[in-house]
Amino acid sequence: MDRWPTSLREQMMRLQPVTQEQAVSNMKSITPQVSSMNMLRCTILAAGLTTLAISLTGCEDGIGGGATYQPSVSILPDADAEEVSAASSASEVKVAGYGTLKGRVVLEGSVTAPAAITPSKDAVCIAKSPIPNDRVVAGANGALANVFVFLGKAPAGTRQPASKDSLKFDQQGCRFIPHCLFVQTEQEILVLNSDPTLHNTHTNPQRQPAFNQGVQPNETKGVPLSYSRGEKQPVSVICDIHPWMQAYHLPLDHPYGAVSGEDGTFEIADLPAGKHEFTIWHEAAGVVDGGYTVEIPVDGTAEVEIKVPAASLASFNGERPKRVILSMIP
């Protein structure tokens, strides 16, 4: 009498014969980014499945007529491993050449400038009143500042910079300066405090732990801050002590991002030649354009003018950056 149910027999028949050593070797070749702990678990799994196959071979009747089968093992890397693998692979691909994107962001239509901030607490901040509101900064000839322009993923042929200089992020005049900052993963940000009062820098990322630390008055050396993972959208940065203080960081695992200046201009260098889809993002509008297509010429420069409708600043499009206030000091 056949002791094996038909469904089980059919599943076992589909398994491919391999040795235990081959199973472990296959796992190692799938991706070099599998962590050592994951590899240990996978090795134990391979050994267990191989033992199962040997046990099945020892059955008197075998698996349908005495045939023996040993299982092969497939390891699906987790999201982190896939992300690292994709970024690594992108840098290894050869492309025709590289070029530069230069552009200017302009506002179509007019907007009412947001009201300046008048603090009611903290003598240092009150003395700075009125404090400029950086939510919408429109300059001459329609220039729109603080607009992020970036690629969502590292493209094929990505060239990482040889070194990443430290960036400065200050708290000055009871404001964050700069208001918007593009940063690469593992790039050091030095958090300063040019004010003679205590501030608190509190990031609100989606994909990694928050940075939440008080920064002493007149801190000139800088408190180090860095991001270990890229984010899908800009990260909100707040001061829990002074709730009007807000800024945005955009951490990416590649160098292809920029922020428009007060004159609306921006530049992204060393882009692989070819077509790219950029995301255009502003804090008041969210995603202005999620697929702004530009073709980068080999050894040349693509120049663009990105138009942002004034009406888009009245409503937010897309997922809002995370913002959590854990404390409020009067």
Secondary structure, 3 states (H helix, E strand, C coil): CCCCCHHHHHHHHCCCCCCHHHHHHHHHHHCCCCCHHHHHHHHHHHHHHHHHHHHHHCCCCCCCCCCCCCCCCCCCCCHHHHHHHHHHHHHHCCCCCEEEEEEEEEEECCCCCCCCECCCCCHHHHHCCCECCCCCCECHHHEECCCEEEECCCCCCCCCCCCCCCEEEEEECCEEECCEEEEECCCCEEEEECCCCCEEEEEECCCCCCCEEEECCCEEEEEEECCCCCCCCCEEEECCCCCCCEEEEEEECCCCEEECCCCCEEEEEEEECEEEEEEEEECCCEEEEEEEEEEECCCCEEEEEEEEEHHHHHCCECCCCCCCCCCCCC
